Amino acid sequence: MGKFNFKHIFFIVSALSISSLKTYPQIFMNMSGRDSWVAIIITCVIMLVYFDYLINICLKNNCYSLHEIFTTSFGNLFGSVLLILFSMAIFLSLLESASVEANVVHTNFFIESPVWYILLFIVIPGFYTVKRGRYSVMAVIMVCIAISVFNGINLALLTSRFKNYCRLFPIFEHGINANFFLSILKSIGMYSSIVIALPYLSQLEVKKGLRIYSFMGNLFVAQMIIVAIIGILATFNVERANTIVYPKLVQTQLISYFGFIASGEFYVIFQVISGWFSKYITSFFALVLILREFKIDKTINSNIFLIVFTAAIYIISYFISRNLFSLFKFLNVYVYLCVILLFLLPLVTFTVFNIKSERRQ
């Protein structure tokens, strides 16, 4: 496969956007409480419009290179610096993916297995997949997303009888306050990893249909996230939900049918591993694509920077994920950095690029 097809954007968007909001939603639910389902709907609408806006600018100006967009907007030097900051946000996403997956597996499934050992099963397969190139990356993404979606649908059906939607009401019992808007801001930060799909646009062989497939992928992600958050709030009361570290995993422990089907951990372990691993390799390959735009692969052997990045991710992720306190300190800072570097920075950059392109016409 020489290049990606525009239909692949559906899987790329899904891989980047689903895991964070489904795995640790208490990051923003602690702020908005019972009204979290309203906050996440607002967030999803914002992100649907936002990502479509960015894609439309690329199509309108027939430009899909991030390096060209950044340097056209802010000049060669300042544009390159801002693109490096954007790349740093992608690196943070890699740390998030490796750290959360390792901590989830350690905390909920294999508590006797140390985090450093679990991380090996993330970074080594990730290194091998990215090293093999775009064909391997896309094949793994498609398989992982298929597994994640299949297990998600099964879990939604199996947990349906335990949900009481009366727990969603009343909404705005104490009015709308600053915490509600802060909740929206934090959930936007968690959702904004969708823009890591932008480096892939230059790799698309056919651009026709890109906008509709990217929107469909984003819409698919939005409904999955909304259903997941509503499901958590309908299963537990909001006070209980906000005290659970990974509520979706605890939710599946309620499953019991016919004295045979008990606990959904079989589904969850595959969903967690496939979802976070797909985000990890998608982010990793996006970082590689940006480095190629800087022509770094012309001066440094690609295997060398893959090894260096993998080693750095492994070491830093170990210190982040070795306990829940350090992990959630990182995640609380990470979501705000995402708002700045993955939401506001592309928004401003693409807007300036579009204005300058219109002036040149």
C-alpha positions as CSV (number, residue, x, y, z in Angstrom):
1,M,0.0,0.0,0.0
2,G,1.8,3.1,-1.2
3,K,-0.5,5.6,0.5
4,F,-3.6,5.6,2.8
5,N,-7.0,5.7,1.3
6,F,-9.4,8.5,2.4
7,K,-11.6,5.8,4.0
8,H,-8.8,5.0,6.4
9,I,-9.4,8.4,8.2
10,F,-12.4,6.8,9.8
11,F,-10.2,4.3,11.7
12,I,-7.5,6.8,12.5
13,V,-10.0,9.2,14.0
14,S,-11.6,6.4,16.0
15,A,-8.2,5.2,17.3
16,L,-7.2,8.6,18.6
17,S,-10.4,9.8,20.2
18,I,-12.3,7.0,22.0
19,S,-9.9,5.7,24.7
20,S,-9.3,8.8,26.9
21,L,-12.9,9.8,27.5
22,K,-14.1,6.2,28.1
23,T,-11.3,5.1,30.4
24,Y,-10.8,8.0,32.9
25,P,-13.9,10.3,32.6
26,Q,-13.8,11.3,36.2
27,I,-11.1,13.9,35.2
28,F,-14.0,16.1,34.0
29,M,-16.9,14.4,35.8
30,N,-15.6,15.5,39.1
31,M,-16.2,19.1,37.9
32,S,-19.7,18.8,36.5
33,G,-21.2,15.9,38.5
34,R,-24.6,14.7,37.3
35,D,-24.5,17.2,34.5
36,S,-21.5,15.5,32.9
37,W,-23.6,13.9,30.2
38,V,-24.8,17.4,29.2
39,A,-21.2,18.7,29.2
40,I,-20.0,15.8,27.0
41,I,-22.8,16.4,24.5
42,I,-21.7,20.0,24.2
43,T,-18.1,18.9,23.8
44,C,-18.9,16.4,21.1
45,V,-20.9,19.1,19.1
46,I,-17.9,21.5,19.4
47,M,-15.4,18.9,18.3
48,L,-17.6,17.8,15.3
49,V,-17.7,21.4,14.1
50,Y,-14.0,22.0,15.0
51,F,-12.5,19.0,13.1
52,D,-14.7,19.5,10.1
53,Y,-13.6,23.1,10.0
54,L,-9.9,22.0,9.9
55,I,-10.5,19.4,7.2
56,N,-12.5,21.9,5.1
57,I,-9.6,24.4,5.2
58,C,-7.2,21.6,3.9
59,L,-9.6,20.7,1.1
60,K,-10.4,24.3,0.2
61,N,-6.7,25.2,-0.2
62,N,-5.6,21.8,-1.4
63,C,-2.9,21.7,1.2
64,Y,-2.3,18.7,3.5
65,S,1.2,19.3,4.8
66,L,1.3,20.5,8.4
67,H,4.8,21.9,7.9
68,E,3.6,24.1,4.9
69,I,0.5,25.2,6.9
70,F,2.5,26.2,10.0
71,T,5.2,28.0,8.0
72,T,2.8,29.8,5.7
73,S,0.9,31.0,8.8
74,F,3.8,32.2,11.0
75,G,6.9,32.1,8.8
76,N,9.7,29.5,8.6
77,L,11.2,30.0,12.0
78,F,8.2,30.7,14.2
79,G,6.1,28.2,12.3
80,S,8.7,25.5,12.7
81,V,8.8,26.2,16.5
82,L,5.1,25.9,16.8
83,L,5.1,22.7,14.8
84,I,7.7,21.3,17.2
85,L,5.4,22.3,20.1
86,F,2.6,20.4,18.3
87,S,4.9,17.4,18.0
88,M,5.6,17.6,21.8
89,A,1.9,17.3,22.4
90,I,1.9,14.1,20.3
91,F,4.7,12.8,22.4
92,L,2.7,13.5,25.5
93,S,-0.1,11.5,23.9
94,L,2.3,8.6,23.6
95,L,3.1,8.9,27.3
96,E,-0.6,9.0,28.1
97,S,-1.3,5.9,26.0
98,A,1.5,3.8,27.4
99,S,1.0,5.0,31.0
100,V,-2.7,4.6,31.2
101,E,-2.7,1.2,29.5
102,A,0.0,-0.2,31.7
103,N,-1.7,1.2,34.9
104,V,-5.1,-0.1,33.9
105,V,-3.8,-3.6,33.3
106,H,-1.7,-3.5,36.5
107,T,-4.5,-2.1,38.7
108,N,-7.4,-4.2,37.4
109,F,-6.1,-7.4,35.9
110,F,-2.5,-8.3,36.8
111,I,-1.7,-6.6,40.0
112,E,1.2,-8.9,40.8
113,S,2.8,-8.0,37.4
114,P,4.9,-4.8,37.9
115,V,4.3,-1.8,35.6
116,W,7.8,-2.0,34.1
117,Y,7.0,-5.5,32.9
118,I,3.6,-4.6,31.4
119,L,5.1,-1.6,29.6
120,L,7.4,-3.9,27.7
121,F,4.3,-5.4,26.0
122,I,3.3,-2.0,24.8
123,V,6.5,-0.3,23.6
124,I,8.2,-3.2,22.0
125,P,5.2,-4.2,19.8
126,G,4.6,-0.5,19.1
127,F,8.2,-0.1,18.0
128,Y,8.0,-3.1,15.7
129,T,4.7,-2.0,14.2
130,V,5.8,1.5,13.4
131,K,9.2,0.3,12.1
132,R,7.4,-1.9,9.6
133,G,5.7,1.1,8.1
134,R,2.3,2.4,7.1
135,Y,0.9,-0.9,5.9
136,S,1.5,-2.5,9.3
137,V,0.3,0.6,11.2
138,M,-3.0,0.7,9.3
139,A,-3.6,-3.1,9.5
140,V,-3.1,-3.0,13.3
141,I,-5.3,0.1,13.7
142,M,-8.1,-1.5,11.8
143,V,-8.0,-4.8,13.7
144,C,-7.7,-3.0,17.1
145,I,-10.7,-0.7,16.4
146,A,-12.8,-3.6,15.1
147,I,-12.1,-5.5,18.3
148,S,-12.7,-2.5,20.5
149,V,-16.0,-1.7,18.8
150,F,-17.2,-5.3,18.9
151,N,-16.5,-5.6,22.6
152,G,-18.0,-2.2,23.3
153,I,-21.3,-3.1,21.7
154,N,-21.4,-6.4,23.6
155,L,-20.7,-4.7,26.9
156,A,-23.4,-2.1,26.2
157,L,-25.9,-4.9,25.7
158,L,-24.8,-6.9,28.7
159,T,-24.9,-4.0,31.1
160,S,-28.1,-2.5,29.8
161,R,-30.3,-4.1,32.6
162,F,-28.2,-2.5,35.3
163,K,-28.8,1.1,34.1
164,N,-31.4,3.4,35.7
165,Y,-31.7,6.6,33.6
166,C,-33.5,8.4,36.3
167,R,-30.0,8.9,37.8
168,L,-29.3,11.4,35.1
169,F,-31.9,13.9,36.5
170,P,-32.5,16.5,37.6
171,I,-30.0,18.4,35.4
172,F,-28.5,21.7,36.6
173,E,-29.9,21.1,40.1
174,H,-27.6,23.8,41.4
175,G,-27.5,25.9,38.3
176,I,-24.7,26.4,35.8
177,N,-21.4,27.4,37.4
178,A,-17.8,27.8,36.5
179,N,-17.1,24.1,37.2
180,F,-19.5,23.1,34.4
181,F,-17.6,25.1,31.8
182,L,-14.3,23.9,33.2
183,S,-15.6,20.3,32.8
184,I,-16.3,21.1,29.1
185,L,-12.8,22.6,28.7
186,K,-11.2,19.4,30.2
187,S,-13.2,17.1,28.1
188,I,-12.3,19.1,25.0
189,G,-8.7,18.6,26.0
190,M,-9.2,14.8,26.2
191,Y,-11.1,14.8,22.9
192,S,-8.6,17.1,21.1
193,S,-6.2,14.2,20.4
194,I,-8.3,13.8,17.3
195,V,-6.1,16.4,15.6
196,I,-3.2,14.0,15.7
197,A,-4.9,12.6,12.6
198,L,-3.8,15.7,10.7
199,P,-0.3,14.5,9.7
200,Y,-2.0,11.6,8.0
201,L,-3.7,13.8,5.5
202,S,-0.5,14.2,3.5
203,Q,-0.4,10.4,3.1
204,L,-3.9,10.1,1.6
205,E,-3.9,8.9,-2.0
206,V,-7.3,10.2,-2.8
207,K,-8.8,13.3,-1.2
208,K,-12.3,13.0,-2.6
209,G,-14.7,11.9,0.2
210,L,-12.2,12.9,2.9
211,R,-14.6,15.4,4.6
212,I,-17.6,13.0,4.7
213,Y,-15.5,10.1,6.0
214,S,-13.7,12.2,8.6
215,F,-17.1,13.6,9.8
216,M,-18.6,10.1,9.9
217,G,-15.6,8.8,12.0
218,N,-15.9,11.8,14.3
219,L,-19.7,11.3,14.6
220,F,-19.2,7.6,15.4
221,V,-16.7,8.5,18.1
222,A,-19.0,11.1,19.6
223,Q,-22.0,8.8,19.9
224,M,-19.7,6.1,21.5
225,I,-18.5,8.6,24.1
226,I,-21.9,10.0,24.9
227,V,-23.3,6.5,25.3
228,A,-20.4,5.5,27.6
229,I,-20.7,8.6,29.9
230,I,-24.5,8.2,30.1
231,G,-24.0,4.5,30.8
232,I,-21.7,5.2,33.7
233,L,-24.0,7.8,35.3
234,A,-27.0,5.5,34.8
235,T,-25.2,2.6,36.4
236,F,-23.8,4.3,39.4
237,N,-25.0,7.5,41.2
238,V,-22.7,10.4,40.4
239,E,-21.0,10.3,43.8
240,R,-20.1,6.7,43.4
241,A,-19.0,7.1,39.8
242,N,-16.6,9.9,40.7
243,T,-14.8,7.8,43.4
244,I,-14.1,4.9,41.0
245,V,-10.7,5.1,39.2
246,Y,-11.7,3.3,36.0
247,P,-15.6,3.2,36.2
248,K,-16.1,1.3,32.9
249,L,-14.1,-1.6,34.3
250,V,-16.1,-1.7,37.5
251,Q,-19.3,-1.4,35.6
252,T,-18.7,-4.7,33.8
253,Q,-18.3,-6.6,37.1
254,L,-22.1,-6.3,37.5
255,I,-22.7,-8.6,34.6
256,S,-24.3,-12.0,35.4
257,Y,-26.6,-14.0,33.2
258,F,-27.8,-17.6,33.5
259,G,-25.2,-18.4,36.1
260,F,-22.8,-18.8,33.2
261,I,-21.9,-15.4,31.7
262,A,-20.4,-13.6,34.7
263,S,-18.3,-10.4,34.6
264,G,-17.4,-8.6,31.5
265,E,-13.6,-8.5,32.2
266,F,-12.9,-10.7,29.2
267,Y,-14.4,-8.1,26.9
268,V,-12.8,-5.2,28.8
269,I,-9.3,-6.4,28.8
270,F,-9.4,-6.8,25.0
271,Q,-11.1,-3.4,24.6
272,V,-8.6,-1.6,26.8
273,I,-5.6,-3.2,25.2
274,S,-6.8,-2.8,21.6
275,G,-8.1,0.7,22.2
276,W,-5.0,2.2,23.9
277,F,-2.5,0.3,21.7
278,S,-4.2,1.6,18.5
279,K,-3.9,5.1,19.9
280,Y,-0.3,4.5,20.8
281,I,0.8,3.4,17.3
282,T,-1.4,6.0,15.6
283,S,0.2,8.8,17.6
284,F,3.7,7.3,17.2
285,F,3.4,7.1,13.4
286,A,2.0,10.6,13.2
287,L,5.1,11.8,15.1
288,V,7.2,10.0,12.5
289,L,5.4,11.7,9.7
290,I,6.0,15.1,11.2
291,L,9.7,14.3,11.6
292,R,9.9,13.4,8.0
293,E,8.5,16.8,7.1
294,F,11.5,18.3,8.9
295,K,13.7,15.9,6.8
296,I,15.2,14.5,9.9
297,D,15.2,11.0,8.4
298,K,17.6,12.3,5.8
299,T,20.3,12.9,8.4
300,I,19.5,10.4,11.1
301,N,18.7,6.7,10.5
302,S,15.0,6.2,11.2
303,N,15.7,3.2,13.4
304,I,17.8,5.3,15.7
305,F,15.1,7.9,16.5
306,L,12.5,5.1,16.8
307,I,14.7,3.4,19.4
308,V,15.4,6.7,21.2
309,F,11.7,7.7,21.3
310,T,10.7,4.2,22.4
311,A,13.3,4.2,25.2
312,A,12.2,7.7,26.4
313,I,8.6,6.7,26.3
314,Y,9.3,3.6,28.3
315,I,11.3,5.4,31.0
316,I,9.0,8.4,31.5
317,S,5.9,6.2,31.3
318,Y,7.2,4.0,34.1
319,F,7.6,6.9,36.5
320,I,4.2,8.3,35.5
321,S,2.2,5.0,35.8
322,R,3.9,3.3,38.7
323,N,1.1,4.6,41.0
324,L,-2.3,6.2,40.6
325,F,-1.4,9.5,42.3
326,S,1.5,10.3,39.8
327,L,-0.6,9.1,36.9
328,F,-3.6,11.4,37.6
329,K,-1.4,14.3,38.4
330,F,0.1,13.9,35.0
331,L,-3.4,13.5,33.4
332,N,-4.8,16.6,35.0
333,V,-1.9,18.7,33.6
334,Y,-2.0,16.8,30.3
335,V,-5.6,17.7,29.5
336,Y,-4.9,21.5,29.8
337,L,-1.8,21.2,27.7
338,C,-4.0,19.4,25.1
339,V,-6.4,22.3,25.1
340,I,-3.5,24.7,24.3
341,L,-1.4,22.6,21.9
342,L,-4.0,20.3,20.3
343,F,-7.1,22.5,20.2
344,L,-6.2,26.2,20.2
345,L,-2.9,26.0,18.4
346,P,-4.3,24.1,15.3
347,L,-7.4,26.3,15.4
348,V,-5.4,29.6,15.2
349,T,-2.8,28.2,12.7
350,F,-5.4,26.9,10.3
351,T,-7.5,30.1,10.5
352,V,-4.4,32.3,9.8
353,F,-3.4,30.0,6.9
354,N,-6.9,30.2,5.4
355,I,-6.9,34.0,5.7
356,K,-3.5,34.3,4.0
357,S,-4.5,31.8,1.3
358,E,-7.6,33.8,0.5
359,R,-5.6,37.1,0.3
360,R,-3.2,35.5,-2.2
361,Q,-6.0,34.4,-4.5
